[in-house]
């Protein structure tokens, strides 16, 4: 039986963050990865392929709609499989880079399926057929998540897809019904709409992405509809029929929606099955997610869990930081730094959305006197030059102290420019006010200049 200080199960962002931190602090570390390549679902099925696909389709849409190239649109008939191949090179480079990380930091990578024998040992079923047993003082479970599949749907049917199998679709559909209007559903609605595919987006709630600022989600709804997406709120699936002619979804309200494929995007489950976790006392909820405390420790003292397998926020960025936090905690026995409470959210719709901090609804409920600073992208020279005039930057700040309370952005480069506001919002005391933006010189023309415009707008509202 091999011995390690720590074994990390899973090589996605959370597992990588933990293993790199532990190795750099002198621990002997092994990473167990079930797939034949490192990187986890983030690299192979989630963030990287979907964002590479979005980028390729956005370029195609920009080309098709640009007046200089209108006469060549007929020559730009690109299929879904062709667009998927644009992600292959990015995935390959990401995998190669991550392999080098593990080798350079002397982290052993073992491919196979891990199962706990007790709280200090696991057995790994390897592709070669030979099982390997490993003993360690600590374990970090970072196995990620997968799309939730309701039992009434037959996912072996090529017309019924989820966020994993849509990346294997061999043709371009004419009509798609997306069930679930969360982040994945909204992102793929934008992707298909930009490919001129007709989209039905079925939302089980009364508005899109209700955790975001209402004004931002209202803008998203408007622009999805402007792209031809049919949004249906407060709806629930009843039955599904699949024939050679397509898929027919019957809703409990009586609505009937016909399309070439049904894309299920309603929820995810933690990857915890067949790992022997219940047998050793690790608590798992009904979604297959591992329950942890504020330090990411499970109900078994020497076993920690991080990333999507523990549930929200289920962001690659947050998962990596959780892994680093746990690595530091295991290596030193304590951790004197806290993860940021305000984690930025990036949603890669078209246009994209990003936010950090509280929204107007939350501030109103908390009786906090706030004001709004706003910059419409249609008034920014850089947005006009790029032809991306849709969107806005919105700063929420305290009326009396001027402290930043929330930053919400919808439009071009939203996920990039939000970090400028995040950096100032995290500063202590008087350094965290909108006056920083009002009194700072920004390059011109830039999208970041929206901060100065929004700060001056907000300042004028309280005079």
C-alpha positions as MATLAB code, in Angstrom:
seq = 'XXXXXXXXXXXXXXXXXXXXXXXXXXXXXXXXXXXXXXXXXXXXXXXXXXXXXXXXXXXXXXXXXXXXXXXXXXXXXXXXXXXXXXXXXXXXXXXXXXXXXXXXXXXXXXXXXXXXXXXXXXXXXXXXXXXXXXXXXXXXXXXXXXXXXXXXXXXXXXXXXXXXXXXXXXXXXXXXXXXXXXXXXXXXXXXXXXXXXXXXXXXXXXXXXXXXXXXXXXXXXXXXXXXXXXXXXXXXXXXXXXXXXXXXXXXXXXXXXXXXXXXXXXXXXXXXXXXXXXXXXXXXXXXXXXXXXXXXXXXXXXXXXXXXXXXXXXXXXXXXXXXXXXXXXXXXXXXXXXXXXXXXXXXXXXXXXXXXXXXXXXXXXXXXXXXXXXXXXXXXXXXXXXXXXXXXXXXXXXXXXXXXXXXXXXXXXXXXXXXXXXXXXXXXXXXXXXXXXXXXXXXXXXXXXXXXXXXXXXXXXXX';
ca = [
       0.000    0.000    0.000;
       1.380    3.399   -1.032;
       1.615    6.235    1.509;
       0.906    9.940    0.982;
       0.361   12.919    3.235;
      -2.713   13.968    1.236;
      -4.719   12.423   -1.585;
      -6.847   14.740   -3.727;
      -9.663   13.059   -5.659;
     -10.439   15.011   -8.819;
      -8.238   17.225  -11.019;
     -10.606   20.069  -11.867;
     -10.013   23.627  -10.585;
     -10.742   22.685   -6.937;
      -8.473   19.634   -6.971;
      -5.719   21.500   -8.778;
      -5.865   24.403   -6.319;
      -5.585   22.040   -3.338;
      -2.814   19.865   -4.745;
      -0.645   22.774   -5.907;
      -0.915   24.508   -2.526;
      -0.145   21.309   -0.590;
       2.830   20.463   -2.771;
       4.327   23.939   -2.455;
       4.066   23.597    1.328;
       6.119   20.409    1.331;
       3.452   17.707    1.453;
       3.621   14.453   -0.502;
       0.516   14.595   -2.687;
      -1.289   12.308   -5.108;
      -4.180   13.283   -7.373;
      -6.656   10.618   -8.449;
      -8.461   11.352  -11.711;
     -11.143    9.024  -13.082;
     -10.801   10.245  -16.684;
      -7.766    9.556  -18.867;
      -6.802   13.254  -18.926;
      -6.529   15.855  -16.160;
      -8.641   19.000  -16.020;
     -12.014   17.704  -14.877;
     -15.384   18.663  -16.308;
     -14.347   22.329  -16.363;
     -11.782   21.602  -19.084;
     -13.513   18.823  -20.997;
     -17.282   19.331  -20.709;
     -18.065   22.658  -19.053;
     -16.386   26.035  -18.925;
     -13.653   25.665  -21.553;
     -15.568   23.979  -24.419;
     -18.765   26.020  -23.948;
     -16.891   29.333  -23.810;
     -14.713   28.407  -26.788;
     -17.884   27.458  -28.648;
     -19.545   30.733  -27.651;
     -16.537   32.719  -28.871;
     -16.529   30.983  -32.272;
     -20.270   31.475  -32.739;
     -20.047   35.120  -31.641;
     -17.370   35.713  -34.305;
     -19.621   34.068  -36.886;
     -22.619   36.165  -35.800;
     -20.561   39.369  -35.897;
     -19.392   38.501  -39.397;
     -22.885   37.701  -40.625;
     -24.331   40.947  -39.268;
     -21.511   43.276  -40.318;
     -22.480   45.476  -43.294;
     -19.062   45.013  -44.929;
     -19.606   41.260  -45.280;
     -23.309   41.006  -46.098;
     -22.559   39.850  -49.648;
     -20.484   36.890  -48.413;
     -22.939   35.510  -45.841;
     -23.933   32.705  -48.190;
     -20.398   31.332  -48.013;
     -20.460   31.131  -44.207;
     -22.562   28.003  -43.685;
     -20.818   26.514  -40.653;
     -22.145   23.399  -38.908;
     -22.370   22.637  -35.192;
     -19.657   19.893  -35.377;
     -17.319   22.316  -37.169;
     -17.830   24.889  -34.424;
     -17.238   22.265  -31.735;
     -13.858   21.469  -33.248;
     -12.709   25.021  -32.522;
     -12.647   24.065  -28.834;
     -10.423   21.010  -29.350;
      -7.164   22.961  -29.604;
      -7.952   24.990  -26.482;
      -8.786   21.831  -24.511;
      -5.594   20.143  -25.697;
      -3.441   23.115  -24.656;
      -5.173   23.313  -21.263;
      -4.608   19.600  -20.604;
      -0.954   19.792  -21.643;
      -0.362   22.819  -19.427;
      -1.967   21.147  -16.418;
       0.032   17.960  -16.880;
       3.163   20.092  -16.685;
       1.889   21.731  -13.474;
       1.608   18.350  -11.743;
       4.955   17.110  -13.027;
       6.806   20.297  -12.121;
       5.392   20.242   -8.590;
       6.060   16.517   -8.069;
       2.409   15.623   -7.639;
       1.671   12.008   -8.616;
      -1.318   11.677  -10.945;
      -3.092    8.319  -10.754;
      -5.870    7.559  -13.229;
      -8.756    5.448  -11.989;
     -11.915    5.370   -9.889;
     -11.382    5.886   -6.131;
     -13.434    4.206   -3.418;
     -12.912    4.646    0.325;
     -12.092    1.550    2.368;
     -11.956    3.568    5.576;
     -11.255    7.172    6.535;
      -7.531    6.800    5.820;
      -7.372    4.534    2.789;
      -8.823    4.201   -0.685;
      -8.756    1.599   -3.426;
      -8.345    2.794   -7.005;
      -9.803    0.725   -9.840;
      -7.459    1.464  -12.729;
      -8.017    1.068  -16.492;
      -5.341   -1.643  -16.563;
      -7.524   -3.749  -14.299;
      -5.074   -3.716  -11.394;
      -6.425   -2.119   -8.232;
      -4.142    0.138   -6.206;
      -4.499    0.831   -2.499;
      -3.350    4.122   -0.992;
      -3.130    5.278    2.605;
      -3.110    8.987    3.544;
      -3.539   11.214    6.587;
      -5.936   13.555    4.786;
      -8.193   13.449    1.750;
      -9.684   16.236   -0.352;
     -12.732   15.266   -2.434;
     -13.039   17.478   -5.516;
     -14.976   15.244   -7.883;
     -17.211   17.976   -9.321;
     -20.751   17.568  -10.610;
     -22.723   16.344  -13.597;
     -26.066   17.314  -15.158;
     -29.061   16.063  -13.171;
     -31.036   13.547  -15.233;
     -34.664   12.997  -14.249;
     -35.697    9.333  -14.527;
     -38.641   10.032  -16.857;
     -36.355   11.180  -19.687;
     -34.417    8.782  -21.917;
     -30.979   10.351  -22.346;
     -29.910    7.532  -24.656;
     -32.213    9.191  -27.207;
     -30.021   11.388  -29.459;
     -32.751   14.047  -29.446;
     -32.625   14.473  -25.656;
     -29.442   16.263  -24.570;
     -27.774   17.832  -21.558;
     -24.737   20.094  -21.194;
     -22.409   17.090  -21.598;
     -23.995   15.417  -24.611;
     -24.750   18.659  -26.496;
     -21.000   18.785  -27.104;
     -21.321   15.541  -29.081;
     -24.259   16.586  -31.267;
     -23.480   15.631  -34.864;
     -25.674   18.147  -36.701;
     -27.103   21.649  -36.475;
     -30.728   21.591  -35.284;
     -33.282   24.078  -36.631;
     -35.271   24.293  -33.380;
     -34.177   23.677  -29.785;
     -36.203   23.594  -26.587;
     -34.065   24.336  -23.516;
     -35.651   23.255  -20.236;
     -34.141   25.231  -17.382;
     -33.264   28.930  -17.515;
     -30.363   28.998  -15.104;
     -26.846   29.998  -16.094;
     -26.291   27.033  -18.441;
     -29.724   27.364  -20.043;
     -29.348   31.097  -20.677;
     -25.814   30.723  -22.036;
     -26.843   28.032  -24.509;
     -29.960   29.995  -25.493;
     -27.591   32.792  -26.578;
     -25.275   30.345  -28.328;
     -28.058   28.765  -30.396;
     -29.743   32.104  -31.114;
     -26.481   33.486  -32.521;
     -26.388   30.435  -34.786;
     -29.860   31.432  -36.072;
     -31.460   28.391  -34.429;
     -35.010   28.904  -33.125;
     -34.999   28.559  -29.321;
     -37.705   27.904  -26.743;
     -36.331   28.706  -23.263;
     -38.484   27.160  -20.529;
     -38.103   28.710  -17.089;
     -39.568   26.989  -14.021;
     -39.524   30.344  -12.159;
     -41.037   33.765  -12.746;
     -37.910   35.501  -14.037;
     -34.481   34.669  -15.449;
     -31.505   34.338  -13.090;
     -33.341   35.705  -10.056;
     -30.118   35.915   -8.007;
     -28.986   38.814  -10.208;
     -30.062   42.455  -10.178;
     -33.582   42.800  -11.605;
     -32.615   45.500  -14.097;
     -29.834   43.292  -15.476;
     -32.107   40.274  -15.915;
     -34.789   42.443  -17.494;
     -32.187   43.592  -20.021;
     -31.120   39.991  -20.660;
     -34.740   38.932  -21.245;
     -35.250   41.795  -23.692;
     -32.142   41.003  -25.726;
     -32.769   37.242  -25.801;
     -36.242   37.946  -27.155;
     -34.738   40.433  -29.613;
     -32.557   37.560  -30.864;
     -35.680   35.466  -31.443;
     -35.673   33.367  -28.249;
     -39.158   32.480  -26.971;
     -39.076   32.640  -23.156;
     -41.764   30.793  -21.200;
     -41.894   31.475  -17.445;
     -43.493   29.502  -14.581;
     -43.718   26.298  -16.580;
     -43.185   22.663  -15.640;
     -42.549   19.629  -17.814;
     -45.180   16.900  -17.895;
     -44.327   14.391  -20.623;
     -41.997   14.156  -23.610;
     -42.528   12.353  -26.910;
     -39.617   11.656  -29.239;
     -40.182   10.663  -32.862;
     -38.248   10.679  -36.115;
     -39.657   14.153  -36.748;
     -38.469   15.656  -33.440;
     -39.352   16.078  -29.782;
     -42.714   17.169  -28.411;
     -42.733   18.482  -24.838;
     -46.057   18.662  -23.029;
     -46.188   21.113  -20.126;
     -48.423   20.760  -17.082;
     -50.222   23.956  -18.101;
     -51.233   22.341  -21.375;
     -48.640   24.060  -23.566;
     -47.095   21.922  -26.288;
     -43.607   22.754  -27.613;
     -42.137   21.089  -30.697;
     -38.451   21.117  -31.608;
     -35.696   19.023  -33.126;
     -34.012   18.442  -29.763;
     -34.740   18.896  -26.072;
     -31.813   20.281  -24.092;
     -32.223   19.532  -20.369;
     -30.482   22.221  -18.274;
     -32.291   21.975  -14.948;
     -29.930   21.236  -12.066;
     -26.724   19.327  -11.347;
     -25.779   16.437   -9.064;
     -22.572   15.909   -7.113;
     -20.247   13.145   -8.295;
     -20.271   11.030   -5.122;
     -21.759    7.719   -6.204;
     -19.858    4.440   -5.666;
     -17.145    6.105   -3.581;
     -17.979    4.406   -0.270;
     -18.607    7.772    1.392;
     -21.776    6.852    3.277;
     -20.076    3.746    4.671;
     -17.338    5.810    6.341;
     -19.750    8.469    7.658;
     -19.467   11.319    5.139;
     -22.809   13.169    4.974;
     -24.311   13.579    1.499;
     -27.529   15.433    0.636;
     -30.269   14.357   -1.773;
     -28.486   16.044   -4.704;
     -25.412   13.908   -4.121;
     -23.549   16.930   -2.733;
     -21.199   16.618    0.242;
     -22.075   18.609    3.357;
     -19.161   20.652    4.741;
     -18.566   23.245    7.476;
     -17.121   26.750    7.034;
     -13.613   25.283    6.599;
     -14.782   22.731    3.998;
     -14.347   19.854    6.446;
     -16.811   16.988    6.032;
     -18.444   15.024    8.846;
     -15.249   12.932    8.922;
     -12.465   14.986   10.512;
      -9.592   14.197    8.120;
     -11.657   14.430    4.922;
     -12.355   17.762    3.202;
     -14.403   18.573    0.122;
     -14.304   21.532   -2.278;
     -15.703   22.660   -5.605;
     -18.935   21.823   -7.388;
     -19.385   18.592   -5.421;
     -20.375   20.669   -2.357;
     -22.899   22.795   -4.293;
     -23.089   26.604   -4.729;
     -21.507   28.805   -5.863;
     -20.229   26.120   -8.273;
     -17.866   28.484  -10.102;
     -14.450   27.409  -11.382;
     -12.884   30.537   -9.895;
     -14.376   29.941   -6.443;
     -13.536   26.233   -6.588;
      -9.849   26.940   -7.178;
      -9.752   29.306   -4.185;
     -11.560   26.770   -2.002;
      -8.916   24.205   -2.940;
      -6.072   26.557   -2.044;
      -7.755   27.401    1.281;
      -8.070   23.729    2.237;
      -4.509   23.025    1.114;
      -3.220   25.756    3.415;
      -5.411   24.547    6.278;
      -4.201   20.948    6.003;
      -0.552   21.935    5.631;
      -0.461   24.437    8.529;
      -3.269   23.234   10.752;
      -4.897   26.657   10.523;
      -5.567   29.330    7.941;
      -5.231   33.039    8.738;
      -6.799   34.291    5.508;
     -10.441   34.295    4.534;
     -12.000   33.662    1.175;
     -13.634   36.801   -0.192;
     -17.292   36.896    0.694;
     -18.192   38.702   -2.521;
     -17.366   36.335   -5.371;
     -17.790   37.781   -8.872;
     -20.303   36.063  -11.103;
     -19.604   35.743  -14.823;
     -22.397   34.604  -17.136;
     -21.427   34.206  -20.777;
     -24.671   35.029  -22.498;
     -24.663   37.409  -25.442;
     -24.121   40.084  -24.234;
     -22.373   38.737  -21.150;
     -23.180   39.553  -17.527;
     -20.980   39.978  -14.485;
     -21.668   41.198  -10.981;
     -20.190   41.355   -7.501;
     -21.749   42.488   -4.234;
     -25.379   43.159   -3.420;
     -28.191   44.047   -5.808;
     -30.974   46.627   -5.478;
     -33.501   44.116   -4.184;
     -31.184   43.012   -1.368;
     -30.292   46.568   -0.371;
     -33.960   47.544   -0.259;
     -34.817   44.521    1.904;
     -31.946   45.401    4.252;
     -33.094   49.046    4.544;
     -29.740   50.378    3.356;
     -29.882   53.915    1.870;
     -28.253   53.494   -1.535;
     -27.972   55.354   -4.790;
     -27.242   54.235   -8.342;
     -24.509   55.346  -10.712;
     -25.071   54.236  -14.294;
     -23.194   54.318  -17.582;
     -24.938   53.198  -20.775;
     -22.546   51.576  -23.214;
     -24.269   53.267  -26.158;
     -22.638   56.514  -24.986;
     -19.079   55.100  -24.777;
     -16.778   55.758  -27.727;
     -15.113   52.329  -27.420;
     -18.479   50.536  -27.544;
     -19.495   52.583  -30.586;
     -16.212   51.750  -32.344;
     -16.621   48.037  -31.615;
     -20.280   48.063  -32.599;
     -21.189   46.727  -29.137;
     -23.403   49.491  -27.815;
     -25.815   47.206  -25.935;
     -25.345   47.180  -22.181;
     -24.543   49.188  -19.103;
     -22.438   49.417  -15.960;
     -24.308   49.995  -12.727;
     -22.678   51.021   -9.435;
     -24.642   50.758   -6.195;
     -23.241   52.860   -3.352;
     -24.192   54.128    0.106;
     -25.781   57.601   -0.059;
     -23.934   58.861    3.032;
     -20.536   57.123    3.027;
     -20.332   56.672   -0.780;
     -19.038   53.125   -0.134;
     -19.435   50.697   -3.035;
     -22.104   48.087   -2.308;
     -22.549   46.330   -5.629;
     -21.316   46.343   -9.221;
     -23.483   45.019  -12.033;
     -22.503   44.937  -15.678;
     -24.313   43.790  -18.812;
     -22.576   44.009  -22.161;
     -19.229   43.838  -23.914;
     -16.339   42.683  -21.686;
     -18.579   42.609  -18.591;
     -16.683   39.705  -17.026;
     -13.402   41.581  -17.456;
     -14.244   45.107  -16.324;
     -16.133   43.975  -13.210;
     -12.774   43.228  -11.580;
     -11.875   46.918  -11.526;
     -14.832   47.585   -9.271;
     -14.191   44.413   -7.270;
     -10.676   45.608   -6.427;
     -11.912   48.954   -5.083;
     -14.922   47.459   -3.295;
     -12.626   45.173   -1.279;
     -10.525   48.091    0.029;
     -10.971   49.136    3.666;
     -12.515   52.391    4.895;
     -12.550   55.510    2.733;
     -10.606   53.809   -0.064;
     -13.833   52.018   -1.002;
     -15.966   54.811   -2.480;
     -17.186   55.864   -5.894;
     -14.931   58.924   -5.631;
     -12.029   56.695   -6.661;
     -13.643   56.322  -10.081;
     -14.779   59.923  -10.330;
     -11.223   61.172   -9.653;
      -9.227   58.588  -11.619;
      -8.028   59.062  -15.190;
      -9.003   56.138  -17.448;
      -7.590   55.414  -20.882;
      -9.796   56.766  -23.648;
     -11.528   55.188  -25.465;
     -12.025   52.092  -23.294;
     -14.904   50.094  -21.854;
     -13.400   50.670  -18.392;
     -14.150   54.371  -18.790;
     -17.725   53.402  -17.888;
     -16.642   53.531  -14.224;
     -15.861   57.249  -14.426;
     -19.130   57.964  -16.245;
     -21.162   55.931  -13.741;
     -19.440   57.511  -10.724;
     -20.064   61.057  -11.951;
     -23.687   60.164  -12.733;
     -24.110   58.766   -9.226;
     -22.428   61.772   -7.624;
     -24.842   64.104   -9.416;
     -27.826   62.197   -8.038;
     -26.988   63.037   -4.410;
     -26.161   66.729   -4.842;
];
